[in-house]
Amino acid sequence: MLYLFLCTINLIAQIDWEWMDRPPEEWYEGPSLLLWVLGWIFLFIGLTALIVLVLYTRYGREISIRLSIITILIASIFLGFGFHFILLNYGY
């Protein structure tokens, strides 16, 4: 198994990659439509979850810790991925 792994690594090392001829600053190909769309969708889902959390804590009658924790987790995950995808789209 180790021999097969080493042969595979050796085969990959012998391939002439076209991007290796360019400097690392030019490896970024440009914006991706998929990242752009996913970034905005995740951003809107995260902002919606954050608005639901704010409205629920402001006008909710019962304090539900479970709903608050789930909404905080959803908002933070989707906002994080949304910002991440949008920044990746700009090359950061």
Buried (B, 14 or more C-beta within 10 A) or exposed (E): EEEEEEEEEEEEEEEEEEEEEEEEEEEEEEEEEEBBEBBBBBBEBBBBBBEBBEEBEEEEEEEEEEBBEEBEEBBEBBBEBBBBBBEBBEEE
